Amino acid sequence: MKKILLLCFITCTTATTIAQQRNHSTFYHQRASLFEKLPVTEKDILFVGNSITNGGEWAELFNDPRIKNRGISGDICEGILDRLAPLLRGKPAKIFLLIGINDLARNTSPDTVVSMTADIVNRIRCESPRTAIYLQSILPVNDCYGMFEGHTRHGRAIASLNERLKEIATSQSIIFVDLYSHFIIPGSDKLDPRYSNDGLHLMGEGYLKWVEILKPYL
């Protein structure tokens, strides 16, 4: 009887978590549509491509009203490219660019991710030369509930892909922000469970860690 109850608890808990993630997905897609329409000014600091941090109220976390999240669910390279035009018209002061792992989950090759990242950086440089660009490293996945198979399939490629992104930053004379080494379990390629409840999206301590890493660049 205890085994049945335990199995029921695990099944129900997993089902609830999956349902919550679907609700989160719908929520941040809706927010992304709204944020794309909001004006951007030359005082603003934009976070672009941060679906992995969809629950973070970044202006409040940093206590800085200039910070605007304009990339929720936009960590697929094509999505970021699609959203850049209205953002760059405002000539923002800084853009923190996060290329997430959704591209790899869709079986996009690392070569293509690198190429598209370079395209994004070049586009920002051409259309808003005074905007400072900060390229953040890709985070891995520690798939707690078996929901992100496409992401975990390419886990071993992330460290080497980050090295290539760092090369882009060096060649373009932009800042590369190393998130990866701060968020992984030491000696592994997995996201530390302290920072996420599902192995992909950040939770409480994860947001605070991100703030700690980025603050020197603001």
N, C-alpha and C positions, 0 to 999 in steps of 0.2 A: 504494500500500500504506500509506504514511504517513497519507494522508487517511482511509482506512478505519479505521486504528488510532485516529486522533484522534477520529473520529466515535464510535467504540465507547467511547472513554474518556469523552467528554462525555455520551453517553447513559447509560452505566453510573453515572457520577457523579451525574447528575440523578436517576436512578431510586433510587440509594442515599439521596440527600438526602430525597426524597419519602417513602421508607420510614421514615427516621429521624423525620420530622415526624409520621407516623402513629403511631409508637411513642410519641413525646413526648405526642401528644394523648391516647392511651389512659392513659398514665402520670399526667398531671396531672388527668384526670377522676377517676381512682381516688383520688388524693391529696385532691382537693376533697371527695369523699364522706367521707373520714376526718376531715378538718379541721373539717367542719361539726359533727361530733359531739363535738369536744374542747371542754372548758369555757373560758369567757372570764371574766376578772376585771376589776375596775376599775383594775388596774395595767397592763393590756395595751394595746399599740398595734397596731391591726389594719390590714393591707393588704387591701382588698376590691376585687376586680375585676381582678386582675393576671395574667390568662392570658398576656399578652404577655411576662411575666417568669417563665414557669413553672419555669425551672431554678434560680432564685435561692434560696439558703438565707439568707433575709434577716436572721435573728437573728445568724448568723455574720458576714455582710457588715457589719452595723452594730455587731457586738460588743455586742448588747443583747438579753438574754433576754426582755424584755417584748414584743418584736416578733413577731407571729404573722401568717402569710399565710393569710387565710381566704377568699380569693376566686379561687383558681386556676380558670381556665376560666369565671369568672363575669362576664366583661365585657359580657355582654348584659344590658341593664337589667332585664328580667324575672327573670333568674337572680339578680341582686343582691337584688332585692326579695324573692324567694323565700327567700333565705338570711339576711335581716336578723333575723328573729324570735329565733333562738337566740343570735345575736351580741349583740343589744341587751339581752337579759335579764342579761348579765354586766356591763352598764354600763361598757364599755371607756373608757380614758382618752382615746384618740384613734383616729380612723378616717381612713386615707388612702384616698380613693375614686378609683378609676380607671375611667372609663367608656371602654371600648375601642371599636374601630371595627367590631366584629362586627355591631353594630346596622345600620350603614351597609351592610355587606356583604350583609345580608338585605333590603336595599332599604327599611329603615325611614327615614322622612324626617328631616332634621335637626330639624324642628319637634318631631317625636315624641321624638327623643333628648333634646332640651332639656326637654320636658315631663316625661319619665320621670326625668330627672336631678333636676329640682326635687322630684318626688314622693319620691325616695330621700332627699334632704337633709331634707325635711320630716318624713319618717318617723323618721329618726334623731333629729331635734330634738325631736319629740313624745315618743318612747319613752325617750330617754336624753339629757335636756337638758344634762347636764354633760359629755357627750362632745364633745371638740373635733373639728371636721370639716375636712379638707384636701382640696379638690377639685383633682385633677391634670388637666392638659390632655391631649387625645388626641394620640397619636403617629401619624405617617403611615407608609406602607409603601413600601419600595423593593423591588419584587418580583424578586428575583434569579433565581428558577427558574420563574417563570410559574405559581405555585401559588395565588396569592391574587387572582385576577382580580376577584372581588367587592369586595375591599377597595380595590384600586387604582382602580376605576371612579369612586370618590367622593373621590379624593385632593385635588382642588381645593376641596372643601367643608370640609376639616378646619380650615384656618386661620380661616375665618369661624365655624365651629361653636365653636372654642375661644374666640373673642371672646364668643359668647353664653353659654358656660359661665362665663366670667369675670364676666359680668353677673349670673348667678345667685349666684355667690360674693359679689359686692359687695352685692347686695340682701339676702342672708341674713347678712351680716357674718361670713363664713367665709373662710379663707385659700385663695387660688387659687395653685397651684404650676405655674409655667410650665416644663413639660418640653420643649414643642415647639421653642422657639427654640434649645435646647441640643442637640437630637438631629438636626436636619435639616441637609442640605447647604446651606451659605450660598447664598442666591439661588434656592433651589428649594423644592419641597414634598415632597422625598424624604428618607427615613431615611438618615442617614450610614452607609455600609457598615462603618465602624470599629466600630460598635456591634452589628451583627447579621450572622449568616452566611447568613440566608435572606431578609432584608429585612423581617421581621415580629417574630420572637422575639429578644430580646436575648441577647448572648453576653458573654464576659469584660469587655471595656472598657465595654460598655453597662451592665452591672450596677454597675461602679465609678462610672460617671458618674451613675447614678441615686442612688447612695449619697451622692455629693458634693453633689447638688442638694438631697436631702431632709434631710441631717444638721442644718442650721440649725433645722429645724422640730421636731426630736425633743426 
